[in-house]
Amino acid sequence: MAFVYLALAIVAEVVGTSALKASEGFTRLWPSVTVVVGYGLAFYLLALVLRSIPVGIAYAIWAGLGIVLVTLVGVIVYGERPDLPALLGMAMIVGGVVVIQVFSSVSAH
């Protein structure tokens, strides 16, 4: 169940982070509410995750996948275009997450 909670926490964080741009510095009500609710839910779910997954592992997965997903939202919703070095960096981050999941003996209890 921990990895389901982690996936949901990542999605909530991505929604919150993506709404930050739309909030225009917290000057627009509904995007600002989305930021607060998204982050609140994300941290609640992450707290549940940390009952069974070590904090370093959970945070590596959270941050790595969050970076990639927020970038995808930026491309799709905001028309942002990452350059080649950014894409290569994200590929290395995803590679790191895969290495943790496949080879680490501490990825879950």
Backbone bond lengths (Angstrom), bond angles and torsions (degrees), N, CA, C in turn:
res aa  C-N    CA-C-N  psi(-1)  N-CA   C-N-CA  omega(-1)  CA-C   N-CA-C  phi
1 M - - - 1.444 - - 1.529 110.99 -
2 A 1.332 116.28 -26.09 1.461 119.88 -176.93 1.528 111.76 -60.70
3 F 1.321 117.08 -38.66 1.461 118.82 -178.56 1.526 111.62 -74.13
4 V 1.320 117.63 -27.01 1.467 120.38 173.14 1.524 109.01 -66.85
5 Y 1.335 116.53 -46.33 1.463 120.59 177.06 1.527 110.99 -60.59
6 L 1.328 116.27 -40.19 1.463 119.44 179.39 1.524 110.87 -64.06
7 A 1.318 117.41 -43.02 1.469 120.63 177.90 1.524 110.60 -61.29
8 L 1.323 116.82 -43.67 1.464 120.32 178.73 1.527 111.41 -65.97
9 A 1.331 116.71 -37.97 1.464 120.57 177.36 1.524 110.87 -63.25
10 I 1.318 116.80 -40.58 1.464 120.88 178.73 1.527 110.15 -64.70
11 V 1.317 117.18 -43.87 1.466 120.31 178.85 1.530 110.43 -62.28
12 A 1.333 117.48 -44.26 1.466 120.63 179.08 1.519 111.28 -62.35
13 E 1.318 116.91 -40.01 1.469 120.66 178.67 1.519 110.96 -66.99
14 V 1.310 117.68 -39.64 1.464 121.74 178.58 1.532 110.08 -64.72
15 V 1.320 116.87 -41.62 1.473 120.36 177.04 1.528 109.91 -61.93
16 G 1.329 116.52 -47.19 1.467 120.41 179.10 1.516 112.86 -61.45
17 T 1.316 116.75 -45.40 1.457 121.13 -179.65 1.523 111.02 -65.31
18 S 1.309 116.41 -41.72 1.460 120.39 179.58 1.522 111.45 -64.54
19 A 1.320 116.77 -34.99 1.463 120.53 178.59 1.524 112.65 -71.74
20 L 1.331 117.59 -18.76 1.467 119.83 177.85 1.522 111.65 -56.85
21 K 1.316 116.62 -44.05 1.460 120.11 -179.93 1.531 110.26 -63.61
22 A 1.326 115.72 -44.58 1.462 120.36 -179.21 1.529 112.44 -67.66
23 S 1.327 117.49 -23.16 1.467 120.41 -179.17 1.530 112.41 -72.08
24 E 1.329 116.10 -15.75 1.470 122.05 -179.37 1.531 111.48 48.83
25 G 1.336 113.67 57.79 1.471 119.87 177.94 1.520 112.72 70.64
26 F 1.304 117.14 34.32 1.464 124.34 -178.80 1.530 112.43 62.30
27 T 1.322 116.83 32.04 1.465 120.80 176.62 1.523 112.30 -98.83
28 R 1.336 117.58 -9.09 1.470 121.95 177.78 1.523 108.35 -113.01
29 L 1.323 116.47 127.32 1.465 121.89 -170.21 1.526 114.01 -60.45
30 W 1.322 119.31 -59.99 1.459 120.65 -170.75 1.523 113.47 -67.53
31 P 1.307 119.32 -41.48 1.474 116.85 173.29 1.536 112.31 -62.19
32 S 1.326 117.15 -34.86 1.470 120.66 178.33 1.522 110.92 -66.56
33 V 1.331 116.81 -41.50 1.466 121.05 176.50 1.531 109.57 -62.41
34 T 1.324 116.59 -40.96 1.467 121.12 178.91 1.521 110.83 -61.09
35 V 1.327 117.61 -39.41 1.468 121.40 177.63 1.531 109.82 -60.77
36 V 1.313 116.93 -50.61 1.465 121.18 -176.04 1.538 110.78 -64.41
37 V 1.318 117.11 -45.60 1.467 120.28 179.70 1.530 110.50 -66.43
38 G 1.329 117.03 -43.38 1.461 120.57 179.73 1.513 112.42 -59.46
39 Y 1.341 116.33 -47.98 1.462 118.83 179.77 1.525 111.75 -69.32
40 G 1.336 117.33 -38.02 1.465 119.87 177.86 1.514 111.58 -59.32
41 L 1.318 116.04 -48.42 1.467 120.76 178.52 1.524 111.09 -64.60
42 A 1.317 116.80 -41.05 1.464 120.57 -179.43 1.528 111.20 -60.63
43 F 1.312 117.12 -45.95 1.462 119.29 -178.15 1.526 112.06 -72.42
44 Y 1.319 117.34 -33.30 1.466 119.63 174.78 1.527 109.99 -61.71
45 L 1.327 116.15 -49.33 1.468 120.27 179.78 1.530 111.57 -63.86
46 L 1.327 116.99 -39.12 1.464 119.51 177.54 1.527 110.84 -62.55
47 A 1.320 116.89 -36.87 1.470 119.71 177.11 1.525 110.77 -61.94
48 L 1.326 117.23 -38.26 1.464 120.39 176.28 1.527 110.92 -65.93
49 V 1.316 116.17 -39.87 1.468 121.63 179.35 1.526 110.77 -59.77
50 L 1.326 115.89 -40.28 1.466 120.16 -174.36 1.525 113.39 -70.24
51 R 1.317 117.07 -4.70 1.474 119.91 172.73 1.522 111.47 -69.09
52 S 1.343 116.58 -27.14 1.469 118.49 -174.84 1.522 115.13 -131.50
53 I 1.315 118.44 -11.17 1.467 121.04 177.54 1.526 107.91 -117.28
54 P 1.320 118.81 132.06 1.465 121.01 179.23 1.529 111.50 -56.35
55 V 1.317 116.02 143.98 1.465 121.57 -174.29 1.530 112.20 -57.92
56 G 1.309 118.82 -40.52 1.468 121.19 -179.08 1.515 112.39 -64.21
57 I 1.314 115.96 -40.43 1.462 120.98 179.47 1.527 109.81 -69.63
58 A 1.328 116.14 -48.62 1.466 120.22 -179.28 1.526 110.60 -59.57
59 Y 1.323 116.67 -43.18 1.462 119.27 -177.87 1.527 111.48 -69.33
60 A 1.304 117.65 -36.16 1.472 120.12 177.69 1.530 110.28 -61.76
61 I 1.312 116.33 -44.43 1.462 120.14 179.19 1.526 110.11 -67.12
62 W 1.317 116.39 -46.18 1.481 122.90 179.21 1.530 110.32 -55.62
63 A 1.312 116.01 -53.00 1.467 120.21 -176.07 1.523 111.69 -67.90
64 G 1.318 116.78 -45.22 1.462 120.11 -177.37 1.512 112.98 -62.53
65 L 1.312 116.37 -50.65 1.459 118.96 -179.37 1.520 111.23 -71.26
66 G 1.332 116.75 -33.58 1.463 120.07 177.04 1.520 112.20 -61.56
67 I 1.323 117.00 -42.04 1.470 121.27 178.64 1.516 110.57 -59.98
68 V 1.310 116.25 -47.19 1.469 120.46 -178.43 1.532 110.70 -65.08
69 L 1.324 117.30 -45.31 1.461 120.09 -177.65 1.523 112.19 -68.19
70 V 1.335 117.64 -39.19 1.471 119.88 176.99 1.523 109.92 -64.54
71 T 1.312 117.05 -37.19 1.461 120.11 176.61 1.521 110.75 -63.20
72 L 1.332 117.05 -42.40 1.467 120.42 176.94 1.528 111.66 -61.43
73 V 1.325 117.09 -41.23 1.465 120.36 176.54 1.523 109.61 -62.84
74 G 1.323 116.52 -41.56 1.467 120.12 177.72 1.515 111.94 -58.86
75 V 1.310 116.82 -41.26 1.468 121.21 179.14 1.529 110.59 -68.20
76 I 1.322 116.87 -48.02 1.464 121.29 -173.65 1.529 112.27 -74.90
77 V 1.327 116.91 -46.05 1.468 120.48 -172.89 1.523 112.37 -89.07
78 Y 1.326 117.09 -41.50 1.462 120.62 -172.37 1.521 113.94 -106.00
79 G 1.326 117.76 -0.10 1.461 120.65 177.79 1.519 114.25 68.57
80 E 1.319 117.73 21.66 1.461 121.54 178.39 1.526 109.59 -77.00
81 R 1.306 117.17 148.14 1.464 121.63 -179.06 1.527 110.55 -127.76
82 P 1.339 116.93 106.01 1.470 118.51 176.50 1.525 110.26 -69.19
83 D 1.335 115.36 145.79 1.466 118.84 178.64 1.530 110.13 -86.37
84 L 1.323 116.00 177.92 1.464 121.01 -176.22 1.522 113.01 -58.32
85 P 1.348 119.99 -46.39 1.467 118.12 178.03 1.528 112.99 -59.29
86 A 1.322 117.65 -36.79 1.468 120.40 178.13 1.530 110.28 -65.03
87 L 1.315 116.72 -43.20 1.462 120.55 179.23 1.525 111.46 -64.91
88 L 1.332 116.64 -40.89 1.466 119.89 177.32 1.527 111.24 -63.79
89 G 1.314 116.55 -41.99 1.464 120.57 177.86 1.516 111.86 -61.01
90 M 1.323 115.91 -43.27 1.469 119.44 178.43 1.527 111.17 -66.02
91 A 1.321 117.32 -35.63 1.467 120.57 176.85 1.530 110.05 -62.67
92 M 1.323 116.64 -38.60 1.469 119.51 177.72 1.527 111.06 -67.56
93 I 1.328 116.80 -37.12 1.463 120.24 177.66 1.525 110.17 -63.04
94 V 1.321 116.99 -47.65 1.463 121.12 178.05 1.521 109.80 -60.76
95 G 1.323 117.54 -41.28 1.460 120.96 176.33 1.512 111.54 -58.85
96 G 1.315 117.17 -40.21 1.457 121.24 177.68 1.519 112.47 -63.74
97 V 1.316 116.15 -41.83 1.466 120.09 177.62 1.526 110.32 -63.54
98 V 1.317 116.76 -41.59 1.469 120.42 178.26 1.528 110.51 -62.97
99 V 1.324 117.61 -43.89 1.472 121.11 178.44 1.523 110.31 -59.41
100 I 1.332 116.94 -43.54 1.469 120.14 178.67 1.521 110.22 -60.18
101 Q 1.321 116.84 -47.87 1.467 120.58 -176.56 1.521 112.70 -67.34
102 V 1.312 117.03 -39.83 1.461 120.08 -174.13 1.522 112.65 -83.75
103 F 1.320 117.26 -38.66 1.461 119.97 -170.38 1.521 116.29 -110.28
104 S 1.328 118.76 -17.43 1.457 119.72 -176.52 1.520 111.71 -80.29
105 S 1.298 115.49 134.65 1.472 119.51 177.48 1.533 111.34 -85.83
106 V 1.322 118.60 -4.77 1.459 121.31 -178.97 1.526 112.19 -107.48
107 S 1.340 118.26 13.98 1.460 119.56 -176.01 1.518 112.95 -69.07
108 A 1.316 120.00 -23.07 1.467 122.56 174.23 1.521 109.36 -160.88
109 H 1.315 116.04 152.57 1.476 121.25 179.03 1.498 110.69 -84.17
